Amino acid sequence: MTGPLKELELLALEEEYFLLTENGSQYLKDFMSNFDYYDVHMSDTILLAMAEDESKPQQ
């Protein structure tokens, strides 16, 4: 399960613990920075509208 994170050198295994690498730390900072712009209400509205469209009978 952690294979891709280790392959991308985001995590390192030391003894029995996983440690966040410098690359992992930067990736996490970038992810959190981008998440600031994520509008949960808007995405939920879009997903609900898509679900309603899917449930309507086709003409």
C-alpha positions as a Markdown table, in Angstrom:
| # | Residue | x | y | z |
|---|---|---|---|---|
| 1 | Met | 0.0 | 0.0 | 0.0 |
| 2 | Thr | 2.9 | 2.4 | 0.6 |
| 3 | Gly | 4.8 | 1.3 | -2.5 |
| 4 | Pro | 4.0 | 4.3 | -4.6 |
| 5 | Leu | 4.9 | 6.7 | -1.8 |
| 6 | Lys | 8.2 | 5.0 | -1.3 |
| 7 | Glu | 8.9 | 4.9 | -5.0 |
| 8 | Leu | 8.3 | 8.6 | -5.3 |
| 9 | Glu | 10.5 | 9.0 | -2.3 |
| 10 | Leu | 7.8 | 10.7 | -0.3 |
| 11 | Leu | 8.2 | 8.2 | 2.6 |
| 12 | Ala | 11.2 | 6.4 | 4.0 |
| 13 | Leu | 11.1 | 3.3 | 6.2 |
| 14 | Glu | 13.4 | 3.5 | 9.1 |
| 15 | Glu | 13.4 | 0.4 | 11.3 |
| 16 | Glu | 9.6 | 0.0 | 11.9 |
| 17 | Tyr | 8.5 | 3.6 | 11.3 |
| 18 | Phe | 7.7 | 5.5 | 8.1 |
| 19 | Leu | 9.2 | 9.0 | 8.0 |
| 20 | Leu | 8.2 | 11.8 | 5.7 |
| 21 | Thr | 11.1 | 12.7 | 3.4 |
| 22 | Glu | 12.1 | 16.2 | 2.3 |
| 23 | Asn | 10.3 | 15.4 | -1.0 |
| 24 | Gly | 7.3 | 14.2 | 0.9 |
| 25 | Ser | 7.2 | 17.3 | 3.1 |
| 26 | Gln | 7.3 | 19.6 | 0.0 |
| 27 | Tyr | 4.6 | 17.5 | -1.7 |
| 28 | Leu | 2.4 | 17.8 | 1.5 |
| 29 | Lys | 3.0 | 21.6 | 1.6 |
| 30 | Asp | 2.0 | 21.9 | -2.1 |
| 31 | Phe | -1.1 | 19.7 | -1.6 |
| 32 | Met | -2.3 | 21.7 | 1.4 |
| 33 | Ser | -1.6 | 25.0 | -0.4 |
| 34 | Asn | -3.7 | 23.9 | -3.3 |
| 35 | Phe | -6.4 | 22.6 | -1.0 |
| 36 | Asp | -7.0 | 26.1 | 0.2 |
| 37 | Tyr | -8.6 | 26.9 | -3.1 |
| 38 | Tyr | -10.9 | 23.8 | -3.0 |
| 39 | Asp | -14.5 | 24.8 | -2.8 |
| 40 | Val | -16.3 | 21.9 | -1.1 |
| 41 | His | -19.8 | 23.4 | -1.5 |
| 42 | Met | -19.3 | 24.0 | -5.2 |
| 43 | Ser | -17.9 | 20.5 | -5.9 |
| 44 | Asp | -20.8 | 18.9 | -3.9 |
| 45 | Thr | -23.3 | 20.9 | -5.9 |
| 46 | Ile | -21.8 | 19.8 | -9.2 |
| 47 | Leu | -21.7 | 16.1 | -8.1 |
| 48 | Leu | -25.3 | 16.2 | -6.9 |
| 49 | Ala | -26.4 | 17.8 | -10.2 |
| 50 | Met | -24.6 | 15.1 | -12.1 |
| 51 | Ala | -26.1 | 12.4 | -10.0 |
| 52 | Glu | -29.6 | 13.8 | -10.6 |
| 53 | Asp | -29.0 | 13.9 | -14.3 |
| 54 | Glu | -27.9 | 10.3 | -14.3 |
| 55 | Ser | -31.1 | 9.2 | -12.4 |
| 56 | Lys | -33.4 | 10.9 | -14.9 |
| 57 | Pro | -34.9 | 8.6 | -17.6 |
| 58 | Gln | -33.4 | 9.1 | -21.0 |
| 59 | Gln | -35.8 | 10.4 | -23.7 |
